[in-house]
Amino acid sequence: MDINLGSERAYHFVPQFTLEIARDRIEQKKANLIAGTVGALFGRPKAEEFQMVSVENRLESFWTVSVAVHTAYDRNKSYTVPLSGAEIQQVTILGQDLPVTTSPKGDVSFSLTGVEHCVEERQASYTYDSMTGEKADFSKYLSFPKTEIADLEQFAPTDIFVVPPQVHATAVVRQMLAEVIKPVKALVIHEERVDVEAIDLNFRPVYVFEYEWTTKAKKVSLEMDGMTGDIHTATTKKLSDHLKSMLTRDVLFDMTADAAALIVPGGSIAVRVVKMVTGYHK
């Protein structure tokens, strides 16, 4: 099996909403969003009960991996050919005399054995959460405009926290290959090739606003998606206090020919890993 690794790229999605627009929308909806069912049970709280204590303009990321699989192989196949009547005792095909069989129901047929020459081709593209490594649907972002990051190590937009991915390229590619590489029942395999056409790290804007609910002495974070404008209670609070933002190509894009044992699930397949493109260009 040949595994060809394509270019490794990083992109930055162009925000569809600015931080100022996000702040304005959050301010208008903060009471309803923060109060939730508590507000419904004990009366709607007033907007002045919520004081903004911090704002985080950050870039979160996800992986996009696309592959194409090509397999050419031969396999044995037995064909059963029905006949027209019980009076047939033998059939001659291509100079070969073939016996006739009769089923318990009286159906008459003969069998041929041949070799099928097969080619299977399929493509797949998945997105993965760069924090957990789990497959997740980020396809809604892929139609938005984005720009390629020319130098990942120097990517540090002013006043924006770039959340460092916790899961690297090898891990997500390994997951995808485990799904697309399927065993083939074959007499002989002539060609087995997997082209990893894209290994993309995509950064998307997220705005997080932390509020203090003064009358209840608790803090709540609200989040607005900088691409879709969706607003909801934040699942993660301020990350810049906990994560160090460090992006290096060698750490994130660790896909090399020497990583074959890590990339391919199982150890029973002979694999040759080739870099189709030298890699990330600065």
C-alpha positions as CSV (number, residue, x, y, z in Angstrom):
1,M,0.0,0.0,0.0
2,D,1.2,3.5,-0.9
3,I,0.1,6.4,1.3
4,N,0.8,9.7,-0.4
5,L,0.7,12.7,2.0
6,G,-0.4,15.9,0.5
7,S,0.3,19.5,1.4
8,E,-0.1,20.7,5.0
9,R,-1.8,24.1,5.2
10,A,-3.3,26.4,7.8
11,Y,-6.1,28.9,7.2
12,H,-7.7,31.8,9.0
13,F,-11.4,32.4,8.4
14,V,-12.3,36.0,7.7
15,P,-14.7,37.1,10.5
16,Q,-18.3,37.9,9.4
17,F,-19.0,39.8,12.6
18,T,-16.6,42.1,14.4
19,L,-15.9,42.1,18.1
20,E,-17.9,45.4,18.5
21,I,-21.0,43.9,16.8
22,A,-20.6,40.8,19.0
23,R,-20.4,42.9,22.2
24,D,-23.5,44.9,21.2
25,R,-25.6,41.7,20.5
26,I,-24.4,40.0,23.7
27,E,-25.3,43.1,25.7
28,Q,-28.8,43.1,24.3
29,K,-29.4,39.4,25.1
30,K,-27.4,38.8,28.2
31,A,-30.2,38.9,30.7
32,N,-32.2,36.2,28.9
33,L,-29.2,34.1,28.1
34,I,-27.7,34.1,31.6
35,A,-30.8,33.9,33.6
36,G,-32.2,30.9,31.8
37,T,-34.7,28.8,33.8
38,V,-33.7,30.5,37.0
39,G,-35.0,33.8,35.7
40,A,-38.2,32.1,34.6
41,L,-38.8,30.6,38.1
42,F,-37.9,33.6,40.2
43,G,-38.7,36.5,38.0
44,R,-36.8,38.1,35.1
45,P,-33.5,39.7,36.4
46,K,-32.6,43.2,35.3
47,A,-29.9,43.8,32.8
48,E,-27.9,45.9,35.3
49,E,-27.5,42.8,37.5
50,F,-24.9,41.5,35.0
51,Q,-21.5,43.2,34.8
52,M,-19.0,42.3,32.1
53,V,-15.7,41.4,33.7
54,S,-13.6,40.2,30.7
55,V,-13.6,39.8,26.9
56,E,-11.7,37.3,24.9
57,N,-11.3,37.6,21.2
58,R,-9.9,34.2,20.2
59,L,-9.3,31.8,17.3
60,E,-10.3,28.2,17.7
61,S,-9.4,25.6,15.2
62,F,-10.5,22.4,13.6
63,W,-8.8,19.9,11.2
64,T,-10.0,19.1,7.7
65,V,-8.6,15.8,6.2
66,S,-9.5,14.7,2.7
67,V,-8.4,11.4,1.1
68,A,-8.9,9.5,-2.1
69,V,-8.5,5.7,-2.1
70,H,-7.7,3.6,-5.2
71,T,-7.5,-0.2,-5.2
72,A,-7.0,-2.4,-8.2
73,Y,-7.3,-6.2,-7.6
74,D,-8.5,-9.6,-8.9
75,R,-10.9,-11.9,-7.1
76,N,-12.3,-15.3,-7.8
77,K,-16.1,-15.6,-8.5
78,S,-18.4,-18.5,-9.0
79,Y,-21.5,-17.8,-11.3
80,T,-24.6,-19.9,-11.3
81,V,-26.4,-19.9,-14.6
82,P,-30.0,-21.1,-14.7
83,L,-31.1,-23.5,-17.5
84,S,-34.4,-23.8,-19.3
85,G,-35.4,-27.5,-18.5
86,A,-34.8,-30.6,-16.6
87,E,-33.9,-32.5,-19.7
88,I,-30.5,-30.8,-20.0
89,Q,-27.8,-33.1,-18.8
90,Q,-24.6,-31.3,-19.7
91,V,-23.5,-28.0,-21.1
92,T,-20.5,-27.2,-23.2
93,I,-19.0,-23.7,-22.8
94,L,-15.9,-22.6,-24.7
95,G,-15.0,-26.2,-25.3
96,Q,-15.4,-27.3,-21.7
97,D,-18.1,-29.8,-20.6
98,L,-19.8,-28.6,-17.4
99,P,-22.0,-30.7,-15.2
100,V,-25.6,-29.7,-14.5
101,T,-27.1,-29.6,-11.0
102,T,-30.8,-29.8,-10.0
103,S,-32.0,-28.1,-6.8
104,P,-34.6,-29.7,-4.4
105,K,-37.2,-27.4,-6.1
106,G,-36.3,-28.8,-9.5
107,D,-34.4,-25.8,-10.8
108,V,-31.6,-26.7,-13.2
109,S,-28.3,-24.8,-13.5
110,F,-24.6,-25.0,-14.0
111,S,-21.7,-23.1,-12.5
112,L,-18.8,-21.2,-14.0
113,T,-15.7,-20.0,-12.1
114,G,-14.1,-16.8,-13.3
115,V,-11.7,-14.0,-12.2
116,E,-13.1,-10.5,-11.7
117,H,-10.8,-7.6,-12.4
118,C,-11.8,-4.8,-10.1
119,V,-11.1,-1.2,-9.4
120,E,-12.5,0.6,-6.4
121,E,-12.2,4.3,-5.9
122,R,-13.7,6.4,-3.2
123,Q,-13.2,9.8,-1.6
124,A,-13.9,11.1,1.9
125,S,-13.5,14.4,3.8
126,Y,-13.9,14.7,7.5
127,T,-13.5,17.5,10.1
128,Y,-12.1,17.0,13.6
129,D,-12.1,19.0,16.8
130,S,-8.5,20.1,17.3
131,M,-8.9,20.1,21.1
132,T,-10.3,16.6,21.6
133,G,-9.4,14.9,18.3
134,E,-13.0,13.7,17.9
135,K,-14.8,13.8,14.6
136,A,-17.1,16.7,14.5
137,D,-19.2,18.5,11.9
138,F,-17.6,21.8,11.0
139,S,-18.8,21.7,7.4
140,K,-20.9,24.9,7.9
141,Y,-17.7,26.9,8.0
142,L,-16.1,25.6,4.8
143,S,-18.0,27.8,2.4
144,F,-16.9,31.0,4.2
145,P,-13.9,33.0,2.8
146,K,-10.5,32.2,4.4
147,T,-6.9,33.2,3.9
148,E,-3.9,30.9,4.0
149,I,-1.5,31.5,6.8
150,A,1.9,32.0,5.2
151,D,4.0,31.4,8.4
152,L,2.2,29.6,11.2
153,E,5.0,30.2,13.7
154,Q,4.6,34.0,13.2
155,F,0.8,34.0,13.2
156,A,-0.1,36.2,16.1
157,P,-2.9,38.7,15.3
158,T,-3.0,41.8,17.5
159,D,-5.2,41.4,20.6
160,I,-6.4,38.0,19.5
161,F,-5.7,34.8,21.5
162,V,-4.8,31.9,19.1
163,V,-5.9,28.8,20.9
164,P,-3.2,26.1,20.3
165,P,-4.5,22.8,19.0
166,Q,-4.1,20.0,21.5
167,V,-4.4,17.2,18.8
168,H,-1.9,17.1,16.0
169,A,-2.1,16.1,12.4
170,T,-0.9,12.5,12.8
171,A,-3.7,11.7,15.3
172,V,-6.6,12.8,13.1
173,V,-5.1,11.3,9.9
174,R,-4.7,8.0,11.7
175,Q,-8.4,8.1,12.7
176,M,-9.4,8.8,9.1
177,L,-7.3,6.0,7.6
178,A,-8.8,3.6,10.1
179,E,-12.2,4.3,8.5
180,V,-11.2,4.4,4.9
181,I,-8.7,1.5,4.7
182,K,-10.8,-1.6,4.5
183,P,-9.6,-5.2,3.9
184,V,-10.2,-6.5,0.4
185,K,-10.9,-10.2,-0.3
186,A,-8.7,-10.6,-3.3
187,L,-6.8,-13.2,-5.3
188,V,-4.2,-10.6,-5.9
189,I,-3.9,-6.8,-5.3
190,H,-2.3,-5.0,-8.2
191,E,-2.4,-1.5,-6.7
192,E,-3.5,-0.1,-3.4
193,R,-3.0,3.7,-2.9
194,V,-4.3,6.3,-0.5
195,D,-3.8,9.9,-1.4
196,V,-4.2,12.2,1.6
197,E,-5.1,15.2,-0.5
198,A,-5.6,17.8,2.3
199,I,-4.4,18.2,5.9
200,D,-5.7,21.6,6.8
201,L,-5.8,23.4,10.1
202,N,-8.6,26.0,10.1
203,F,-8.8,28.9,12.6
204,R,-12.2,30.5,13.2
205,P,-13.1,33.5,15.3
206,V,-14.9,33.2,18.6
207,Y,-15.8,36.0,21.0
208,V,-16.3,35.1,24.7
209,F,-17.7,37.6,27.2
210,E,-17.5,36.8,30.9
211,Y,-20.2,38.4,33.2
212,E,-20.6,38.5,36.9
213,W,-24.2,38.1,38.1
214,T,-23.9,40.5,41.0
215,T,-27.0,39.5,43.0
216,K,-26.1,35.8,42.9
217,A,-22.3,36.2,43.2
218,K,-21.6,33.9,40.2
219,K,-19.8,34.2,36.9
220,V,-21.2,33.1,33.5
221,S,-19.6,33.3,30.1
222,L,-21.4,33.9,26.8
223,E,-20.0,33.1,23.4
224,M,-20.7,34.4,19.9
225,D,-19.5,32.6,16.8
226,G,-17.7,35.1,14.6
227,M,-18.7,33.3,11.4
228,T,-22.4,32.4,11.9
229,G,-23.4,34.9,14.6
230,D,-24.8,32.1,16.8
231,I,-24.9,33.1,20.5
232,H,-25.0,30.7,23.5
233,T,-23.7,30.0,26.9
234,A,-20.0,29.3,26.6
235,T,-18.8,25.7,27.1
236,T,-15.3,27.0,27.9
237,K,-14.3,30.1,29.8
238,K,-11.4,32.3,29.3
239,L,-8.7,30.1,27.8
240,S,-5.8,32.6,27.7
241,D,-5.4,32.2,31.4
242,H,-4.9,28.4,31.1
243,L,-3.3,27.7,27.7
244,K,-0.1,28.9,26.3
245,S,-0.4,30.0,22.7
246,M,2.5,28.3,20.8
247,L,2.2,27.3,17.2
248,T,5.0,25.5,15.4
249,R,4.8,23.6,12.2
250,D,7.0,20.7,13.4
251,V,4.7,20.1,16.4
252,L,1.3,20.4,14.6
253,F,2.2,19.0,11.2
254,D,4.2,16.0,12.2
255,M,3.3,13.9,9.2
256,T,6.5,12.4,7.9
257,A,7.5,9.2,6.1
258,D,9.0,7.9,9.3
259,A,5.5,8.1,11.0
260,A,4.1,5.1,9.0
261,A,3.9,2.9,12.1
262,L,1.8,5.6,13.8
263,I,-0.3,6.5,10.9
264,V,-1.6,3.2,9.7
265,P,-3.9,1.2,12.1
266,G,-2.7,-2.3,12.7
267,G,0.7,-3.8,11.8
268,S,-0.2,-6.4,9.2
269,I,-0.1,-4.1,6.1
270,A,3.1,-3.3,4.2
271,V,3.1,0.4,3.8
272,R,5.2,2.9,1.9
273,V,4.6,6.6,2.9
274,V,5.5,9.3,0.5
275,K,5.3,13.1,0.9
276,M,3.6,14.3,-2.3
277,V,4.5,17.9,-1.4
278,T,7.5,18.8,0.8
279,G,5.1,20.5,3.1
280,Y,4.2,23.8,4.5
281,H,5.7,26.8,2.7
282,K,6.8,29.9,4.4
